[in-house]
Each structure stands twice: as C-alpha cells, then as structure tokens.
Amino acid sequence: MFLSKLLEPVKATAHEAGTALWQIYQQGTYETHAKADESPVTSADLAANAIILQRLSELTPDIPIISEESHLVPLSQREHWPRYWLIDPMDGTQEFVARSGDFAVSIALVEHGWPALGVIYWPRENIWYYATRGHGAFKQHGQFINKMAVRQRQPNEPLKVAVSRRQSLHHIEALLAASAPQTPVEYIPLGSCSLKSCLVAEGGADCYLRLGPTGEWDTGAVHIIVEEAGGKILDGEFFPLTYNRRETLNNPDFMVMGESSVPWPQLIRSHGTARSLS
C-alpha cells in the first residue's frame, strides 16, 4: 500500500521535472559546466533537481534523498537508512547538449538496500516507464498503459543490442564476437542509460552492455523496472548491483539482460571475456 500510494505522485513529479527540462531544451538557453569527473552538468539539470527535491520533500518529509546533483552524505551517515530516494534529475545530459532528445528523469525509492519503486519519464515522447516491487512493469504513453515484458528471442533471430549514440562499439563488438560468434547481432542506438535499459524491459532489445562510468542513480529506477519485466541487471562477475554500500556511488560495468535463452555467464566466462565488463 505504501508503494502504491507513492507511485502516482512520483510519476507527477517526474513529469513536472521533465516538462521543465523540455521547455529549457526547446528554448536552447542554458549554461553548461564540467563537474569534477569532467562530465557535463547544465542549468537544466539543476532546475529539474530543485523541482524533484521540493516535491519529494513535501510527499515524504521523513525519507532522505540522494541525487546526482546534490551534496552526497557520507556513508557513515546513510548506510543504515531503511529507505531513501535515489534520483537523477536528467539522465542523458550529453544527449541534451547534443540535441538528440534522448534524455530522461529517473526517480527510485530504495528500501533496505534494494530498489522498490522506479519511475522513468522521457519528455520528448511523453512516456513513463515505471514499476513497484511485486506488481509488474508498465509503459505509459499519454493515457495508454501497457504491461511490459522482456523479449523472448526465437532461434536464428538476430540478437538485438541497445548501444550508446556517443560511445565506440569496438569493445562491445569484440565481446559479442568472442562470446557468440555464430549469432547475428543488430545494434540499436539510443541515448541515456535509463532509456536503453527500458528498451530491454519493453522487449525492444535483448540486452544492453554498459562499459564505462555510471552512478547508482543511473540504475536505481531501471533496476526494479527491468526485474519486474522479467529481466536482470548484473555486474561483470554476474552478481546483482548493490546500493548504498560504498563511499562513492559508482557502479561497476554492468549488463541489462532480457533474453533468457542466451546463457550469458557460460558464454562470456568460457571465452575469458568477463574481465571486459569488470
């Protein structure tokens, strides 16, 4: 009941933040700065962040918030939190700057170290992806809502792999060539880590292999969405991602897998390529 009561207000919050992002995107007037890790942050990120912090503080004043664009509380203070909000006000800032439109708002509620509610809102398409623990994953386009399930790939069909618009395919191609050399592969380019993960959840791709830096706010919401759709998110050693256990909230490389008929661990480990994802 607690999660179900939160879902619609969180969807509304994501929509409000996403609408603000889209208005700034269309106007084309914003400031861009480089963070300490040299990744970009814009005034649009900060505007969406302010909206989400305000709305979640009003909705659940007793639940703390971790955001990519806010000061990070030390692990010693947060490691025993029973629940907290984990947000990325704009996942895909590089896509925003590059004018692709492939950016999204990401809001998750983490309970006892595991995502329990997740909402992704894609402003350009007016699409929500969302899930709560034990109740399935859904895609909403305007007023139309459909339950999501990962794709069940048929024999001899190409393996559909979601890939970044901005990163080289070299490592991904090498990994798949070694792991499944007889399998035809179709690459589907899309921006934003969360949108590629949601593409797997809705059956538009079989997997997404993420090589490179991400934060826990990039995966919190999509983790519950992918799992409720029947998929998995695992690190390079085929263990589940963890939350709020490290001083920094950096993720390892990870795999979003919806295709259950492909024995990924056996394939990748047997060819000695698991280190490419770890």
Secondary structure, DSSP 4 states (H G I P E B T S, - for coil): -HHHHHHHHHHHHHHHHHHHHHHHHHHT---EEE-TTS-EEEHHHHHHHHHHHHHHHHH-TTS-EEETTSPPPPHHHHTT-SEEEEEEEEE-HHHHHHT----EEEEEEEETTEEEEEEEEEGGGTEEEEEETTS-EEEEETTEEEE-----PPTTPPEEEEE-SSS-SHHHHHHHHHH-TTS-EEEEE-SSHHHHHHHHHTTS-SEEEE-S--BHHHHHHHHHHHHHTT-EEEETTS-B---S-SSS-BPPPEEEE--TTS-HHHHHHHTT-GGGG-
